[in-house]
């Protein structure tokens, strides 16, 4: 039993809200004798409850009939302190420390390739290019290191709306956009909605905890009332009054006693900041995805891709429908492990990754890939094996969470992630693992079936002929995704004249998206792209290129007729 006579504390720790609001009764029980320092949710919960017990002692001392006490944290939630104005001396020093720049063509709007892929191609050649994409969660630990992370292979910057204030999120996203605009990177922006979960931390902001004490028949009984909220407007309908909510793997449980309203302000926040994709938390079924897509469609924002986070039993029961409805999937193993026995997670991960590849949807494997590197500069052997297994399964992307957001070694963690991915990809090519991938017919309409078969045949030809690269000319990225689905040995260079399509292809396995004005003529496009890549030193004479293209790049997606072709060209 905890003694209510607690020493005074000068650093209040309270709940940081998740946004519609719920009122919940808190029932706390301990499952561990000690809490690790890198486990802030449970740690801060313990401090919160100790604080509430002290308030209880004060209430008893006051002998009041009905006492309501408030405890609030008045910390600031300003922008990232290390972000600097682009014209400041600090900004100039920062840029000098990271010398990657866009090539001369970038200043004219014709830079077809991002500088990281360009440098990788020059250094390692076509077959040495990394296929698995890398996602980094942006947080306080990596703000100064954003240029280094981009240079190290970060293709997607994920901003988790669960942590920090909106000003911090806004500053981080704008810093990423500046890197793209000024340094020649191509980093997509993803926001992760808060979902139906409670977070305990001392990040600051307008937060409070209310403790209510009542006197009943001469004895004090008390209830902790915590006001929380959820931003995922779709998900709130699945949380009912009387439901028990579990946090931090069962360290505390909540009973929902009241639900209050909902809104879209957090989705709107991401839209206003120009995000490329939204990771939707705690998706139950395909209706969650369809409702959000309908909302974006009414705003003419179809280019924003929706990734469904698979992290609950409900999502597993409706997995195939969810994958069909979404633009991609994130395997959120941390929250999934709360509801599913841990020994089942590896098999579930593999089945999700396989199904996503068969249904032509990119899949991200996330959560605790390098958890030890939050505190230590080297990973465990088991963590490296975990990454290698995700790459062996042909996941489109692997993701750092706390490792990059709050960890002590974000750059080292990314370096380990990249090295482990590259080594496993090399082994898979050497063992010719691609031939073991089964094909699954997707299309029903004849034009779509033609596109699918064209891409299947193109990959088979590319592997059998040993071509150096595949060039695909695409308006919306669909042909690139069909090629990627087959996991070819050579890299896929996807040329598009649509900036949104380029960003969306950043999560396709093995695809290097390039932005370039295109014509309806494959011959003109080939001459233009070869000339440009020759000028950058990316291709050389005698390189063999397999070309895939629609005959009419400007045709609508729903066109009823289609004419496509495959060509093999030798660079002169």
N, C-alpha and C positions, 0 to 999 in steps of 0.2 A: 504494500500500500504506500502511495506517495505521500510524504509529509507536506501538508499545505504551508508550513512555516518555511518559506523559501527566501533565500537572499535576494535583495533587490538587484535588478538588472538594468543596465543603462542602454542596452541595444534591443529594443522591442522587435519581435519577429511575428508577423501576422500573415494572414492569407493574402495572396495576390489573386484577384478574381479571374475566373474564366468566363468570358461572356459566352438565351433569355435567363433570367435569374431564377434560382431555386433557393429555398430555405431547407436546410438539412440539419438533423440532429446528429451529433458526433458521438460515437461510442468507440473509445480507444482501448486497445489492448496491445501488450508488447509480445512480439514473437522472437525478439533477439535480445541478448544481454547487452550487446554493444552495437553501435551504429558506425559504419565507416564514414570518414570525413568527406568522401566524395559522393555521399548519398544525401543530398540536401533536402528532398521532400520529407522524408521521415524525420530527419534531424530537426528541421524547423517545426514540424508538427509537434515533436516532443517539447520544444521550447515554448510553443504556443500554449500547449496544455498546462505546462508548469506555470506560465503566466496567468492562465485562467484560474488555476487553483489558488494562486496568491490573491487574485481578486475575490475568490470565494471566502478566503480567510478574512479579508477586509469587510466583506458583506456580513459575515457572522459577527465581527466585532462591532459593526454599526447597529446591530439588532433592529434593522429596518424591516417593515412588513413586506415591501415589494421594491427591490432595488435593481435598477438597470445600469450597468457600467459599460463604457466604451473604451476600447484600446485601439489606437490607430498608429500607423507608421507614417511618418512625414518625410521620408527620404525622397530625393529628387529622382526623376526619370527622364533626364535630358538625353541629348544625342550622344553618340559614342564619343568619348572624350578625345580619342586619338584621331578622329577624322579631321582633316585640315582643308582649308580653302585651296582650290586648285592653283591660285596665283601666289600663294604664300611661300616663303622660303622653305618651310617644312615640307610643302608639297613638292617643291623642286628637289629637295634632298631625297624624298621618298622615291620620286621617279628616277633619280640618278642611281639609286640602289638596285633598281630593276630595269635593266637596259633593253628589254624586248620592246620593239617598236613596230608599228605597222609599216609595211613597205611603201615605197613611193606611190605605188598605184592606189594605196588606201586613201590618200588625200583627194583623189578624184572620184571616189565612190566605186572603183572597180577592183578593190581588193577581194579576190575570189576566195582566199583561204585565210583562216585565222592564223595568227603568228605562231601559236603553239604547234598546230598541225604542220605548218610550213617548216618550222625548225626540226620537228621530229622526222619528217620525210627526208630532209637533207641529211640528217645524222644517221638514220637507220634504214632508209629505203622503204619501198612499198610494203614488203612483208614484215618489216619490223614495227609497223605502226600499231599502236594499242587499239583494240577493238572494244573493250569494256569501258563504259563511261563512268566518270567519277563525280559524285555529288558530295558537296560539303555544306554542312549547316553553319550559317554565319552567326557569330555571337561575339561577346566582348573579347574573347581570347584571340580572335583571328582578324580583327579589324585592320591592324597595322600590317598584317601579313596577307591581305587580300591580293595584292599584285603577285606575291610569291606563290600563293595558292593557284591563281590563274595560270601562272607560268608553269606550275607543277602538274597541270592537267585537269584542274577543276572545270568541268563542263557545265555544271548547274550549281548555282548558289541557292540553298534552301534557307528561307527565313521562317522560323517557327514562331507563330503568333502566340504560343503558350507562354513564352518567356520574354520579359522586357516590355518596355512601353512602345507606343506607336512612333514616337519620335526616333527612338533607336532603330526601329525597323525601317523607317523611312530613310534615315541617314545611311544605313547599310545598303539598301537597294539602290540608292542614288550613287553610292560609291562604286557599286558593281557596274552600273550603266556608264559611269565616267571611264572606267577601265576599258569597256568595249569601245567607246567613242574615241578615246584619246590614245589608247595603247594598242589597238588592233586585236583585242581578244573577242571571243564570241561565247560569252557565258550567259546562259539562260537563267531567268529568275523564277523560283518556285516559292509559293507561300503555303505553309502547312496550317490548316485551320485548327482551332483549339479543341474541337470535339467535346465529347461528354466525359471530361476528366477534371479532377481537382488538382491544383498544383499549390504547394506550400513553399514559399521562398521569401527572401527579404529584398526583392528587386526594387521595392519602392512603389510610388504611385498612390492614387487615391483609393486606398483600401482600408477596411476596418473589420474588426471582429466584435460581435456583441455577445456578452454573457449575461443571461437573465437568471435571477435567483428568486425563488418563491418560498414563502413560509407556509407550511401545511401541518396543522394540528400540533403546533409547537416545535416541529422539527423542520430543518431546512432541507428541501430537495432542490436540485438545480438542473438546468439544461443548458448546454452550449448550443447557441444558434449561430451558424455560419452562413452568411449570404454569399452565394456563388452564382456564376452565370456561364452560359455557353454561347459561343459565336456561331456554331454550325446550325443554322436556322432549320435545316432539313431534319437534323438528327433529334431535335428536342422532342418531337412527337413520340419518340420511342421510350422516353423516360417518364414514368408514371409516378404519381403520388403513392407512397408506400414502398417503392423500389428501394433496394439496398444497393448502395454504391460502394465499391471497394477501391482503395487507393494503395499505391506502392506495394503491390503484391500481397495485400491483406494486412498491412500494418495498421490500417484504420478502416472502419466501415461507417457509412452514412445512410441514414434513412431519409428519403425525400418527403417533406411534409407540405410543400407548396411549390407551385410553378407560376412564374410571373412573366408573361409576354415573350416576344422574340423580335429580332431585327436582323438587318443585313449589313450593318455598318462595317463589319470586319471583312466580309467579302468585298464590299465597296472599297475598302481601304486598299486591298490588293489590286483591284481594277484601276483605281486612281493612280497607283504607282507603276502601272504598266507591266504587270507580271505576265509571264508566258504560260505558266501552269499553276493549278491549284491542287494541292493534295487534301482530299476530303477525308476527315477523320471518322472512324466508327461507322462506316457505311454498312447498312443492314441488308439492303437489296438494291435492285437496279433502279427503283423509283427515286432513291436518294440522288443518284447520278442524273437521271432524266429531268428531275425538277430543277436542278442547278443548271443543266445545259439549256433548258427551256428559258430560264431567267437570262442567261448570257445571250441566247439567240435573240430575245426581244431587245437586247441592247446592241445587237450586231457585233457581238464579241465572240463569235464562234471560234476564232483563232486561239483563244485561251483553252488549253488542254486540261482535262479533269482526270486526275489520278486518284483511284480509289484505294484507300488504306485498308488492307485486310488485317484486322486486329480483334476480331470477335467471332464467337461461335455462329452468330447470325450471318455474318459475311461468308463464312465457310459453307454454310448450308445453301447459300445462293451464289456460290462463287462464279459459275459459268455465266449466269445472267449478268452479274456485276461486271465481269470482264468484257462481255459483249457491249454493254452500255457505256463503259468508260473509254478514255483514250489511253489509259495505262494503269498500272497497278504498283503499289508499294507494299512489300511484305514487311509489316511492322511487327517484328518478332518479339519485341519487348512486351507490348500490351497483349499480344496474342498468347504469350506464355503465361499470362495470368489466368486465362480462361481454358487453356488447353494443357494437358500434362506435358511437361518439358520434353520428355523423351519422344513425343510425337512431332515436335517442331521441325526437325530435319526432314522427315518424310513429307510433311505438309509444305514446307518450302519448295522442295523439288517438284511436287505435283503442281504447285502454283506456277513456278517458273516454266515448266513444260507446257502447261495449258496456255499460258500467255503467249509463248512462242508459237504454238500451233494456231492460235486465234489471231496472231499478228498484232499483239499489243505489247509495248515495251514494259518491262518489269524491273523494279528496283528492289534489291535486297538490302534491308536496313536493320539497324539496332545492334549495338554492342559488338560490332565487328572487331574493333580494337579498343575495347573498354579499358583495358589496363593502361593504355597510353594517355588516358585523362591525367594520370599522375606520374607515369614512368616513361622514360625515353625509348624503351624497347618493348616490342610486343611479346606475348607468350607464343609458344609454338602452336598451341591449339588455336589461337586467333588467326595466325597465318594460314593454318589448315582450313579454317572456316571460310576465309576469303577465297582460297583456292577452290574450295568446293562450290561456292556460288559461281565462280568463273567457269568451272568445269561444266556446270549445269547450263551454261550459256545465258545467264542473267544479262540483261542489257546494261545494268548499272549497279554499282555498289555504293553505299552511302556512309559517310561519317556523320555522327550526331554530336554527342557531348565531346568526342575526341577533338573536333575542330571548333566547336562553339565555346566551350569553357575549359578545354584541356590545356595542359601546360606545354604541349608539343604539337600544335596543329600541323606545322609543315612536315615534321617527321612522320606524323601519322599518315598524311597524304602520300608521302614518299613510300612508306611501307605498302600502302594500299595499291599504289601504282606498280611497284616492283613485283608484288605477289601476283597481280593481275597479268602483267606482261609475261611472267615466267610460265604461268599455267596456260596462257594462250599459245605460247611457243610449243609447249609440250603437246597440246591438243592438235596443233598443225602437224607436228612430227608423227603423231600416232594416227593421223588421218581420221580423227574422231567425227568429223563432219558427216562422213558417209553413214554413220549410225543414226542420224537424225531422221525420224519418220516424217512423212509428208501428210498433211491434213488439208483436204479441200475446203476452202472457205466460200468461194463465190457460187452464186446461183445463176445470175443473169449472164448471158453469153459474153458481153464486153468485159465484165469483171473476171470471168473464167479465162478469157484470152490474156488479160494482164497477168493473172496468177501463173498461167502456164509459161508465158514469155519469161517471167522472172525465174521460175523454177528451172527452165531450160538454160537460161543465161548463167545461173550459178553453176549448174552441172558442167557447162562448156568451160566456164572460167577455171574451175578446179581441174578438169581433165586436160585442158590445154596449158595450164600453168601460166595464165596471163598475169601481168604485173598489177593491173588495176581494173576496176569496173567504173565506167563513167555513166551516170544516169542523168537525164535532163527531165526535170519534173516541176510541175507547177505547185502542187499541194503536198508533195512528199510521199504520195501513196506508192508509187513504183519503187522508191527507195526503201520503204518499209517492207515491201514484198521481197526485195532482194535481201535485206537484212534478216528476214525471217528464216532464210535458208542457211545463214551463218557461213558465207563463202570464205575461202582462204585469202583471196586478195582483198584489199580495202575497197570500199565503195565511196566514190566521190560524187556527191549529189549536187548538181547545179540547179539553182532556182533563182528566179527574179523576184521572189516574194520574201520579204524580210521575216515575216511571221512564220512562214514555212521553214525557213532556215533555222530559227530558234527551236521550233518543235522537233526538228530532226536531231537535235543535240542529244537526245536520249535513245536513238536507234543504234543498236549494236553494229559496230564496224563502219558506220556512216560518217564521213567528213562532209558537213554541209558547206556549200560555197555559194556566195551571192554574186550573181552576174546577170546582166541583161541577156535575154534569150530570144531567138527567133523561132519560126515554125520549121526551119530547115535544119535537119540534123547535121548536114555538111557544114553549114555556116557555124553552127554551135561548136562542132568539133574543132574547126580551124581556129575559132576564137579562144576556146579553152586551152588548146595545145599551145597556141602562141603565148598566151598569158602565163601558163605554167612553165614554159621554156624560159621565159624572161625571169622567172623566180628561181630557176635552177631545180624545179621540182620533177621534171621529166627530162629524159635524154634520148638521143637517137637509139633505135632498135628496141625501145620499150614497147610491149604489146598491151593494147588497151581494148577491152570489150565495151561496146557502146550499147546502151538501151535507151529508147526514147519513144514517146508518143509522136505520131506524125504531126499532130496539131496540139501544141502545148497550151493553146488558148481555148480549147474546147471546155465546156462545162463538165463538172464532175459526173453528172448524171446523163452524159451523152449516150445515145442508143447505138451508135456505131463507133468503131475504133479501128485504127490501123497502127500497128506497132512493129518495131523491127529490132533485130540484134545484128550487130556488125562487130567484126574483129579488125582492128587497125594496127599497123606498125608505124611507130613514130619515126619520121624521116629526119 
